[in-house]
Amino acid sequence: MIDNTGTPFNAISGEKHLGIIPSMANRHGLIAGATGTGKTCSLQNLAETFSAMGVPVFATDIKGDLTGVSKAGGGNVHFEKSIADNHLKECGFEYKAYPVCVWDVFGKEGHPLRTTVSDMGPILLSRILDLNDTQSDVLNLVFRIADDQQLLLLDLKDLRKMLEEVGNNRAQYITAYGNISTATIGAIQRSLLSLEDQGGDQFFGEPAIDIFDFMQTRQGRGVINILASDKIVNSPKVYTSFLLYLLSELYEQLPEVGDLDRPKLVFFFDEAHMLFNGIGKALLEKIEQIVRLIRSKCVGVYFCTQNPADIPDTVLGQLGNRIQHALRAYTPNEQKAVKVAAGSFRANPEFDTATVITEMAVGEALVSFLDAKGMPSMVERAKVLPPEGQAGAITEDERQQVIRSSMVFGKYDRLIDRESAYEILTNKLAQEQEARELALQQKEEEKLSKEEEKRQREEERLQAAEERKRKAEERERKAEERERQRAKEKSLGGSLQKMVVTKAKRELVNEAFKLGRGLLGSLLKGKK
C-alpha cells in the first residue's frame, strides 16, 4: 500500500514501515516460505503496491486466489485485527479494487495467451519437449531449413509438417545441413504428440501475444495481469518454459533505459522451483543472463517459492528485495535449508535469524529491501500488510465481467490460421501427389494405348487371316463349282451324244426297215 505521504510500504516492524523503494524494484526479489504461511498475501500486497505506483504487473495464479485483487476486500477477521492493531487506516489503508486483466493459455478463464513456434524458438521448445542434445540439434536444423525456405512455423501442425518434410526428403538436406536421422525425427514427432495430449497445442498460434499489452495503466494505476495457471502448472516444463519465453521477449523487445524512478513492469514467477528442477546448464545460463540483464530494461523479476534453496545461487544472489515467511525444520535437510535461508540475509544483532524463521506465525515474515544505494537493509521481523483487494478468488460471473471490461477484449479471442508451413507444404505435397497421379495416369493411358494398338494389330491380323481363309475357301468353293460344272457338262455332253447316237441308230434302223420293206415290196410286185 501507499501511505498518506505517498510512500509505499509493505510491512510493519514495531513503529517502522518497511517497503520497497520504487527505484530499487527492478533489482528483483524473492518471496519464500512454507505452504500456508502467507506467501500469496505477500505477493498480492506487492502487486497492489506496484499498481498503485502506476507500475503494471504480470503474475501467475497457481491456486486461483489472486483474482480477488480485482474486487475490494473486507470481512476477514484476521485482516481486520491486523488493520486495527497497526492503525493502518490512519496510514491511508482502505479496501479497494485494482485494475486487472486475466489471461489463460487455454482461453477458458481469461484472454488466450499464445505465441508462435518460431517465436518460442528451438531452445525453449527443446526443453518443453524434453529432447536430448542430438534431438535438439536436429530440431534446430529443422528451424533453420524452415527459415531458409521462408516457411512460417506458427503452430504445432506447422512444425509437424516441417518435420515430415525433412524426414521424407532427408537425402536432399544432409549435404547442406548435416546428418538427419529418421529415428530422431520420429522421436521429436512423438514428443510433439505428447505435448498436444497435455493441451500444449493451444498456446501455439496467432494472434501471438504483444508483450506491450502487459504494460497498460488505467486511471494512473498499473494493470495487474494474472495468468490462470491451475491447469498449465500440471505440465511443469510447459509452464516454466512459457514464462521464460515471456521474459525473453521482454528482454529482446524493451529498450535499454537503465535505472528509472520506478520499474516499467514487474514479473512474479510463482512456484519458481519448477523452473530449475532438472534444468540443463545451457538453459540455466540463459536464465541467469536474462535475470542479470533485464534490470537494464527496468523490469523487475520476483520469484515465489517455498525455500530459497530452490533457486540456484547464481540467480539467488541477484534477488535484492526479500520477504521470507516461516519454514519448518523437522528433519536434518529442513534444518539445513533454514540455515541457508538465514544466511542469505544481512544479520540483525537483535535476534537469531535461523531461529526466528521457524517461529514466525502466519502473516509474519523476515523482510529485507534494498536501500537507496542498492545495499540490502538489515533483516527485520515484520508483519506483512493485508491486501486491500479481496483475498481469494472471484466468482465466475465476476471473472467474465473482468474479461469483458479489459482493454484487450476481442483482440486475442479469435484464433487466426493464416497460410504457413502446414498449408504450403500440404499444397506442395498435394501438387506432387497430383503430378505423380497424373504421371501414373499418363503411364497407364500409354500402357492402355499400347495394349489397344496391340489388340487392334492382333485383331487386324486375325481379320486378315480370316479374310485369307475366306478367300481360300472361296477359291476352293469356286474350284469345286467349276469342277462340278465341268463334270456336269461332261455328263450332259455324254448323254446328248448318247441320245444322238441312239436317235441315229433308231433313224438308221427305221431307214433300214423302210428300205427292207421297199425292197420286199418290189420283189413281191415282181412275182406277181
BASE-43206 format. One line per field, with one value per residue (C-alpha): residue number from 1; x, y, z; residue in three letters. Coordinates in steps of 0.05 Angstrom, whole numbers, plus 5000, padded with zeros to 4 digits. Example, Ala and Ser with C-alpha at 12.3 -4.5 7.8 and 13.67 -1.06 7.14 Angstrom:
nr: c(1; 2)
c1: c(5246; 5273)
c2: c(4910; 4979)
c3: c(5156; 5143)
rest: c(ALA; SER)
***
This chain:
nr: c(1; 2; 3; 4; 5; 6; 7; 8; 9; 10; 11; 12; 13; 14; 15; 16; 17; 18; 19; 20; 21; 22; 23; 24; 25; 26; 27; 28; 29; 30; 31; 32; 33; 34; 35; 36; 37; 38; 39; 40; 41; 42; 43; 44; 45; 46; 47; 48; 49; 50; 51; 52; 53; 54; 55; 56; 57; 58; 59; 60; 61; 62; 63; 64; 65; 66; 67; 68; 69; 70; 71; 72; 73; 74; 75; 76; 77; 78; 79; 80; 81; 82; 83; 84; 85; 86; 87; 88; 89; 90; 91; 92; 93; 94; 95; 96; 97; 98; 99; 100; 101; 102; 103; 104; 105; 106; 107; 108; 109; 110; 111; 112; 113; 114; 115; 116; 117; 118; 119; 120; 121; 122; 123; 124; 125; 126; 127; 128; 129; 130; 131; 132; 133; 134; 135; 136; 137; 138; 139; 140; 141; 142; 143; 144; 145; 146; 147; 148; 149; 150; 151; 152; 153; 154; 155; 156; 157; 158; 159; 160; 161; 162; 163; 164; 165; 166; 167; 168; 169; 170; 171; 172; 173; 174; 175; 176; 177; 178; 179; 180; 181; 182; 183; 184; 185; 186; 187; 188; 189; 190; 191; 192; 193; 194; 195; 196; 197; 198; 199; 200; 201; 202; 203; 204; 205; 206; 207; 208; 209; 210; 211; 212; 213; 214; 215; 216; 217; 218; 219; 220; 221; 222; 223; 224; 225; 226; 227; 228; 229; 230; 231; 232; 233; 234; 235; 236; 237; 238; 239; 240; 241; 242; 243; 244; 245; 246; 247; 248; 249; 250; 251; 252; 253; 254; 255; 256; 257; 258; 259; 260; 261; 262; 263; 264; 265; 266; 267; 268; 269; 270; 271; 272; 273; 274; 275; 276; 277; 278; 279; 280; 281; 282; 283; 284; 285; 286; 287; 288; 289; 290; 291; 292; 293; 294; 295; 296; 297; 298; 299; 300; 301; 302; 303; 304; 305; 306; 307; 308; 309; 310; 311; 312; 313; 314; 315; 316; 317; 318; 319; 320; 321; 322; 323; 324; 325; 326; 327; 328; 329; 330; 331; 332; 333; 334; 335; 336; 337; 338; 339; 340; 341; 342; 343; 344; 345; 346; 347; 348; 349; 350; 351; 352; 353; 354; 355; 356; 357; 358; 359; 360; 361; 362; 363; 364; 365; 366; 367; 368; 369; 370; 371; 372; 373; 374; 375; 376; 377; 378; 379; 380; 381; 382; 383; 384; 385; 386; 387; 388; 389; 390; 391; 392; 393; 394; 395; 396; 397; 398; 399; 400; 401; 402; 403; 404; 405; 406; 407; 408; 409; 410; 411; 412; 413; 414; 415; 416; 417; 418; 419; 420; 421; 422; 423; 424; 425; 426; 427; 428; 429; 430; 431; 432; 433; 434; 435; 436; 437; 438; 439; 440; 441; 442; 443; 444; 445; 446; 447; 448; 449; 450; 451; 452; 453; 454; 455; 456; 457; 458; 459; 460; 461; 462; 463; 464; 465; 466; 467; 468; 469; 470; 471; 472; 473; 474; 475; 476; 477; 478; 479; 480; 481; 482; 483; 484; 485; 486; 487; 488; 489; 490; 491; 492; 493; 494; 495; 496; 497; 498; 499; 500; 501; 502; 503; 504; 505; 506; 507; 508; 509; 510; 511; 512; 513; 514; 515; 516; 517; 518; 519; 520; 521; 522; 523; 524; 525; 526; 527; 528)
c1: c(5000; 5019; 5011; 4983; 5050; 5053; 5107; 5098; 5106; 5091; 5105; 5109; 5162; 5142; 5132; 5176; 5145; 5183; 5175; 5209; 5240; 5209; 5276; 5304; 5245; 5279; 5334; 5288; 5262; 5243; 5181; 5193; 5160; 5125; 5055; 5002; 5049; 5024; 5063; 5002; 4981; 5052; 5050; 4983; 5008; 5067; 5025; 4976; 5034; 5065; 4997; 4985; 5053; 5029; 5072; 5039; 5047; 5047; 5034; 5019; 4960; 4971; 4914; 4865; 4865; 4898; 4839; 4808; 4852; 4800; 4749; 4752; 4769; 4737; 4704; 4766; 4771; 4846; 4859; 4812; 4851; 4917; 4889; 4865; 4927; 4974; 4930; 4933; 4871; 4906; 4963; 4917; 4895; 4828; 4797; 4796; 4795; 4852; 4852; 4861; 4869; 4862; 4897; 4893; 4935; 4874; 4829; 4776; 4789; 4817; 4842; 4880; 4955; 4992; 5058; 5083; 5130; 5181; 5178; 5187; 5248; 5283; 5320; 5259; 5217; 5270; 5262; 5186; 5193; 5247; 5294; 5365; 5424; 5420; 5346; 5354; 5407; 5360; 5303; 5349; 5364; 5290; 5280; 5340; 5312; 5244; 5277; 5318; 5255; 5215; 5165; 5129; 5125; 5064; 5031; 5046; 5016; 5066; 5124; 5096; 5090; 5161; 5189; 5152; 5181; 5252; 5244; 5216; 5268; 5328; 5375; 5370; 5384; 5441; 5495; 5476; 5455; 5487; 5461; 5388; 5365; 5295; 5295; 5309; 5254; 5207; 5226; 5212; 5145; 5126; 5145; 5100; 5042; 5054; 5054; 4988; 4958; 4974; 4938; 5003; 4979; 4931; 4984; 5018; 4985; 4962; 4948; 5012; 5016; 5042; 5082; 5065; 4994; 5022; 5045; 4978; 4955; 4885; 4869; 4941; 4946; 4983; 4942; 4954; 4958; 4940; 4955; 4909; 4959; 4920; 4918; 4983; 5023; 5008; 5058; 5118; 5163; 5109; 5092; 5162; 5187; 5128; 5141; 5215; 5195; 5156; 5217; 5260; 5211; 5212; 5288; 5290; 5238; 5245; 5297; 5356; 5337; 5380; 5352; 5288; 5248; 5204; 5200; 5165; 5138; 5144; 5140; 5121; 5141; 5103; 5126; 5195; 5225; 5194; 5236; 5301; 5284; 5326; 5347; 5405; 5468; 5455; 5384; 5406; 5458; 5404; 5360; 5419; 5433; 5361; 5354; 5420; 5408; 5333; 5341; 5373; 5305; 5275; 5237; 5234; 5230; 5204; 5209; 5159; 5179; 5177; 5251; 5308; 5349; 5303; 5337; 5409; 5459; 5477; 5405; 5391; 5448; 5413; 5348; 5358; 5288; 5266; 5206; 5218; 5158; 5164; 5198; 5190; 5252; 5236; 5288; 5363; 5352; 5299; 5344; 5399; 5351; 5333; 5407; 5415; 5355; 5380; 5449; 5420; 5401; 5442; 5443; 5406; 5441; 5375; 5354; 5378; 5351; 5352; 5311; 5260; 5248; 5219; 5179; 5140; 5065; 5022; 5028; 5096; 5159; 5232; 5239; 5300; 5294; 5349; 5364; 5372; 5445; 5426; 5452; 5409; 5379; 5387; 5335; 5273; 5219; 5155; 5081; 5063; 5004; 4938; 4917; 4868; 4835; 4795; 4837; 4813; 4782; 4725; 4663; 4657; 4608; 4657; 4713; 4672; 4659; 4734; 4746; 4693; 4718; 4790; 4826; 4846; 4777; 4766; 4839; 4862; 4797; 4792; 4845; 4876; 4903; 4938; 4980; 5043; 5087; 5030; 4988; 5047; 5077; 5008; 4995; 5064; 5052; 4983; 5014; 5068; 5016; 4974; 5035; 5050; 4978; 4979; 5044; 5014; 4951; 4992; 5033; 4970; 4940; 5003; 5000; 4927; 4941; 4997; 4952; 4897; 4945; 4969; 4897; 4880; 4940; 4922; 4850; 4874; 4919; 4862; 4816; 4869; 4878; 4803; 4799; 4854; 4818; 4753; 4784; 4819; 4753; 4720; 4772; 4765; 4689; 4694; 4743; 4697; 4639; 4677; 4696; 4624; 4604; 4654; 4632; 4560; 4576; 4615; 4557; 4507; 4551; 4555; 4480; 4468; 4518; 4486; 4418; 4444; 4475; 4412; 4370; 4417; 4414; 4339; 4334; 4383; 4342; 4279; 4312; 4337; 4268; 4237; 4288; 4276; 4201; 4212; 4256; 4209; 4150; 4187; 4203; 4132; 4106; 4155; 4129; 4060)
c2: c(5000; 5073; 5116; 5186; 5216; 5176; 5129; 5055; 5005; 4931; 4911; 4939; 4924; 4958; 5030; 5023; 5020; 4975; 4978; 4970; 5034; 5044; 5059; 4993; 4950; 4929; 4895; 4835; 4799; 4735; 4714; 4648; 4607; 4542; 4528; 4566; 4618; 4677; 4679; 4693; 4752; 4780; 4772; 4807; 4861; 4875; 4873; 4924; 4969; 4968; 4980; 5040; 5068; 5063; 5001; 4944; 4874; 4804; 4747; 4674; 4649; 4577; 4569; 4617; 4663; 4724; 4746; 4775; 4836; 4860; 4868; 4909; 4867; 4864; 4815; 4777; 4778; 4766; 4823; 4869; 4855; 4870; 4934; 4956; 4934; 4971; 5033; 5022; 5064; 5124; 5110; 5110; 5037; 5025; 4966; 4978; 4941; 4944; 4942; 4870; 4833; 4758; 4710; 4636; 4594; 4552; 4612; 4590; 4632; 4693; 4721; 4669; 4675; 4649; 4652; 4622; 4564; 4609; 4660; 4606; 4581; 4513; 4522; 4532; 4484; 4430; 4439; 4435; 4371; 4344; 4329; 4304; 4341; 4303; 4314; 4387; 4395; 4364; 4408; 4468; 4445; 4439; 4511; 4532; 4496; 4529; 4597; 4585; 4564; 4621; 4575; 4604; 4559; 4586; 4527; 4455; 4428; 4472; 4441; 4371; 4382; 4411; 4351; 4306; 4345; 4340; 4266; 4247; 4286; 4279; 4259; 4328; 4364; 4322; 4354; 4426; 4416; 4353; 4284; 4279; 4212; 4188; 4157; 4226; 4258; 4204; 4217; 4291; 4276; 4231; 4287; 4335; 4286; 4282; 4358; 4360; 4310; 4359; 4415; 4448; 4459; 4511; 4563; 4559; 4602; 4671; 4725; 4720; 4760; 4831; 4840; 4913; 4893; 4873; 4945; 4980; 5030; 5050; 5116; 5123; 5053; 4995; 4938; 4872; 4817; 4750; 4684; 4628; 4572; 4519; 4474; 4491; 4481; 4406; 4408; 4440; 4444; 4476; 4525; 4547; 4549; 4591; 4641; 4641; 4657; 4717; 4742; 4731; 4771; 4828; 4828; 4826; 4879; 4931; 4985; 4997; 5050; 5037; 5053; 5095; 5122; 5061; 4996; 4993; 4924; 4874; 4800; 4750; 4678; 4632; 4561; 4581; 4515; 4483; 4527; 4500; 4426; 4384; 4445; 4438; 4480; 4519; 4539; 4557; 4603; 4635; 4647; 4677; 4723; 4746; 4760; 4797; 4839; 4852; 4901; 4948; 4946; 4968; 4903; 4871; 4795; 4766; 4692; 4658; 4591; 4550; 4552; 4598; 4535; 4521; 4579; 4569; 4613; 4650; 4673; 4680; 4729; 4777; 4780; 4841; 4850; 4793; 4771; 4706; 4672; 4615; 4549; 4483; 4447; 4377; 4338; 4349; 4371; 4421; 4448; 4456; 4494; 4541; 4557; 4571; 4618; 4653; 4661; 4698; 4758; 4814; 4795; 4834; 4832; 4835; 4764; 4699; 4696; 4620; 4614; 4666; 4633; 4572; 4612; 4662; 4660; 4664; 4734; 4747; 4750; 4768; 4828; 4859; 4910; 4947; 5017; 5078; 5059; 4989; 4956; 4903; 4930; 4895; 4839; 4857; 4813; 4845; 4836; 4838; 4884; 4852; 4864; 4919; 4876; 4813; 4755; 4695; 4680; 4718; 4683; 4660; 4717; 4767; 4737; 4744; 4816; 4828; 4796; 4838; 4903; 4891; 4937; 4876; 4845; 4816; 4824; 4753; 4714; 4692; 4644; 4662; 4607; 4641; 4607; 4579; 4517; 4469; 4498; 4509; 4440; 4408; 4443; 4423; 4351; 4354; 4382; 4329; 4275; 4304; 4304; 4232; 4212; 4249; 4214; 4147; 4164; 4182; 4119; 4079; 4113; 4099; 4027; 4022; 4056; 4006; 3949; 3977; 3983; 3912; 3889; 3925; 3896; 3827; 3839; 3862; 3802; 3756; 3792; 3787; 3713; 3704; 3742; 3699; 3637; 3662; 3677; 3610; 3576; 3618; 3598; 3526; 3531; 3562; 3509; 3456; 3491; 3493; 3421; 3403; 3446; 3411; 3344; 3364; 3390; 3327; 3285; 3325; 3320; 3245; 3240; 3283; 3244; 3180; 3208; 3229; 3161; 3127; 3172; 3160; 3086; 3089; 3130; 3083; 3024; 3059; 3075; 3004; 2978; 3023; 3003; 2930; 2939; 2975; 2920; 2869; 2904; 2908; 2835; 2817; 2860; 2827; 2758; 2779)
c3: c(5000; 4996; 5058; 5064; 5045; 4980; 5006; 4991; 5047; 5052; 5124; 5194; 5246; 5310; 5290; 5229; 5160; 5112; 5037; 4970; 4944; 4875; 4841; 4870; 4850; 4785; 4826; 4831; 4892; 4928; 4967; 5004; 5057; 5072; 5047; 5086; 5116; 5075; 5010; 4967; 5011; 5006; 4930; 4927; 4973; 4928; 4865; 4894; 4916; 4846; 4814; 4860; 4837; 4764; 4751; 4711; 4739; 4709; 4759; 4755; 4795; 4815; 4864; 4832; 4892; 4862; 4821; 4885; 4875; 4824; 4880; 4944; 5005; 5073; 5120; 5141; 5217; 5217; 5169; 5208; 5272; 5237; 5209; 5278; 5316; 5269; 5259; 5184; 5168; 5198; 5149; 5089; 5085; 5052; 5017; 4942; 4876; 4827; 4751; 4728; 4662; 4665; 4617; 4604; 4557; 4544; 4534; 4584; 4646; 4611; 4546; 4505; 4514; 4452; 4418; 4353; 4346; 4312; 4368; 4420; 4383; 4384; 4450; 4494; 4453; 4463; 4538; 4533; 4492; 4538; 4479; 4486; 4455; 4389; 4382; 4400; 4345; 4293; 4316; 4308; 4237; 4221; 4244; 4200; 4139; 4151; 4154; 4091; 4054; 4083; 4115; 4175; 4236; 4273; 4307; 4322; 4257; 4220; 4259; 4249; 4174; 4172; 4208; 4159; 4101; 4127; 4145; 4077; 4039; 4086; 4029; 3997; 4063; 4091; 4047; 4066; 4138; 4164; 4183; 4199; 4227; 4213; 4283; 4313; 4271; 4297; 4369; 4362; 4329; 4388; 4437; 4398; 4404; 4479; 4484; 4446; 4494; 4550; 4513; 4492; 4421; 4446; 4463; 4396; 4343; 4325; 4345; 4386; 4449; 4445; 4509; 4509; 4526; 4594; 4605; 4608; 4661; 4679; 4713; 4734; 4764; 4733; 4707; 4745; 4692; 4721; 4686; 4706; 4719; 4756; 4694; 4658; 4722; 4715; 4658; 4693; 4633; 4591; 4648; 4663; 4591; 4570; 4626; 4609; 4538; 4562; 4600; 4538; 4497; 4547; 4546; 4470; 4456; 4511; 4502; 4548; 4598; 4659; 4728; 4728; 4787; 4782; 4741; 4674; 4692; 4750; 4735; 4790; 4778; 4827; 4843; 4817; 4839; 4778; 4733; 4760; 4771; 4724; 4684; 4636; 4641; 4577; 4596; 4667; 4638; 4595; 4656; 4694; 4635; 4629; 4704; 4705; 4643; 4643; 4701; 4650; 4614; 4681; 4691; 4760; 4768; 4833; 4847; 4894; 4923; 4987; 5001; 4977; 4966; 4906; 4870; 4843; 4879; 4815; 4809; 4883; 4891; 4843; 4883; 4926; 4957; 5001; 5041; 5079; 5113; 5162; 5146; 5182; 5207; 5230; 5191; 5182; 5110; 5131; 5185; 5134; 5088; 5145; 5156; 5082; 5083; 5145; 5114; 5055; 5098; 5127; 5201; 5254; 5322; 5358; 5341; 5311; 5241; 5236; 5300; 5280; 5213; 5248; 5300; 5257; 5254; 5191; 5162; 5194; 5153; 5154; 5109; 5075; 5020; 4983; 5007; 4963; 4949; 4928; 4992; 5028; 5092; 5158; 5163; 5203; 5234; 5210; 5196; 5123; 5109; 5090; 5017; 5001; 4949; 4965; 4990; 4949; 4882; 4850; 4823; 4751; 4735; 4764; 4723; 4660; 4677; 4685; 4617; 4582; 4613; 4593; 4544; 4502; 4499; 4429; 4408; 4422; 4429; 4356; 4331; 4264; 4219; 4161; 4107; 4137; 4132; 4140; 4084; 4038; 4048; 4045; 3978; 3955; 3973; 3941; 3877; 3879; 3891; 3835; 3790; 3809; 3797; 3731; 3711; 3732; 3694; 3632; 3640; 3648; 3588; 3547; 3571; 3552; 3485; 3471; 3492; 3447; 3389; 3402; 3406; 3342; 3307; 3332; 3310; 3242; 3237; 3255; 3206; 3152; 3168; 3168; 3102; 3072; 3097; 3069; 3002; 3002; 3019; 2965; 2914; 2935; 2930; 2862; 2840; 2865; 2830; 2765; 2774; 2785; 2726; 2683; 2707; 2695; 2627; 2612; 2637; 2596; 2534; 2541; 2549; 2488; 2448; 2471; 2453; 2385; 2374; 2398; 2354; 2296; 2308; 2312; 2249; 2215; 2237; 2213; 2147; 2141; 2158; 2106; 2056; 2072; 2064; 1998; 1971; 1996; 1963; 1898; 1900; 1914; 1857; 1811; 1827; 1810)
rest: c(MET; ILE; ASP; ASN; THR; GLY; THR; PRO; PHE; ASN; ALA; ILE; SER; GLY; GLU; LYS; HIS; LEU; GLY; ILE; ILE; PRO; SER; MET; ALA; ASN; ARG; HIS; GLY; LEU; ILE; ALA; GLY; ALA; THR; GLY; THR; GLY; LYS; THR; CYS; SER; LEU; GLN; ASN; LEU; ALA; GLU; THR; PHE; SER; ALA; MET; GLY; VAL; PRO; VAL; PHE; ALA; THR; ASP; ILE; LYS; GLY; ASP; LEU; THR; GLY; VAL; SER; LYS; ALA; GLY; GLY; GLY; ASN; VAL; HIS; PHE; GLU; LYS; SER; ILE; ALA; ASP; ASN; HIS; LEU; LYS; GLU; CYS; GLY; PHE; GLU; TYR; LYS; ALA; TYR; PRO; VAL; CYS; VAL; TRP; ASP; VAL; PHE; GLY; LYS; GLU; GLY; HIS; PRO; LEU; ARG; THR; THR; VAL; SER; ASP; MET; GLY; PRO; ILE; LEU; LEU; SER; ARG; ILE; LEU; ASP; LEU; ASN; ASP; THR; GLN; SER; ASP; VAL; LEU; ASN; LEU; VAL; PHE; ARG; ILE; ALA; ASP; ASP; GLN; GLN; LEU; LEU; LEU; LEU; ASP; LEU; LYS; ASP; LEU; ARG; LYS; MET; LEU; GLU; GLU; VAL; GLY; ASN; ASN; ARG; ALA; GLN; TYR; ILE; THR; ALA; TYR; GLY; ASN; ILE; SER; THR; ALA; THR; ILE; GLY; ALA; ILE; GLN; ARG; SER; LEU; LEU; SER; LEU; GLU; ASP; GLN; GLY; GLY; ASP; GLN; PHE; PHE; GLY; GLU; PRO; ALA; ILE; ASP; ILE; PHE; ASP; PHE; MET; GLN; THR; ARG; GLN; GLY; ARG; GLY; VAL; ILE; ASN; ILE; LEU; ALA; SER; ASP; LYS; ILE; VAL; ASN; SER; PRO; LYS; VAL; TYR; THR; SER; PHE; LEU; LEU; TYR; LEU; LEU; SER; GLU; LEU; TYR; GLU; GLN; LEU; PRO; GLU; VAL; GLY; ASP; LEU; ASP; ARG; PRO; LYS; LEU; VAL; PHE; PHE; PHE; ASP; GLU; ALA; HIS; MET; LEU; PHE; ASN; GLY; ILE; GLY; LYS; ALA; LEU; LEU; GLU; LYS; ILE; GLU; GLN; ILE; VAL; ARG; LEU; ILE; ARG; SER; LYS; CYS; VAL; GLY; VAL; TYR; PHE; CYS; THR; GLN; ASN; PRO; ALA; ASP; ILE; PRO; ASP; THR; VAL; LEU; GLY; GLN; LEU; GLY; ASN; ARG; ILE; GLN; HIS; ALA; LEU; ARG; ALA; TYR; THR; PRO; ASN; GLU; GLN; LYS; ALA; VAL; LYS; VAL; ALA; ALA; GLY; SER; PHE; ARG; ALA; ASN; PRO; GLU; PHE; ASP; THR; ALA; THR; VAL; ILE; THR; GLU; MET; ALA; VAL; GLY; GLU; ALA; LEU; VAL; SER; PHE; LEU; ASP; ALA; LYS; GLY; MET; PRO; SER; MET; VAL; GLU; ARG; ALA; LYS; VAL; LEU; PRO; PRO; GLU; GLY; GLN; ALA; GLY; ALA; ILE; THR; GLU; ASP; GLU; ARG; GLN; GLN; VAL; ILE; ARG; SER; SER; MET; VAL; PHE; GLY; LYS; TYR; ASP; ARG; LEU; ILE; ASP; ARG; GLU; SER; ALA; TYR; GLU; ILE; LEU; THR; ASN; LYS; LEU; ALA; GLN; GLU; GLN; GLU; ALA; ARG; GLU; LEU; ALA; LEU; GLN; GLN; LYS; GLU; GLU; GLU; LYS; LEU; SER; LYS; GLU; GLU; GLU; LYS; ARG; GLN; ARG; GLU; GLU; GLU; ARG; LEU; GLN; ALA; ALA; GLU; GLU; ARG; LYS; ARG; LYS; ALA; GLU; GLU; ARG; GLU; ARG; LYS; ALA; GLU; GLU; ARG; GLU; ARG; GLN; ARG; ALA; LYS; GLU; LYS; SER; LEU; GLY; GLY; SER; LEU; GLN; LYS; MET; VAL; VAL; THR; LYS; ALA; LYS; ARG; GLU; LEU; VAL; ASN; GLU; ALA; PHE; LYS; LEU; GLY; ARG; GLY; LEU; LEU; GLY; SER; LEU; LEU; LYS; GLY; LYS; LYS)
***
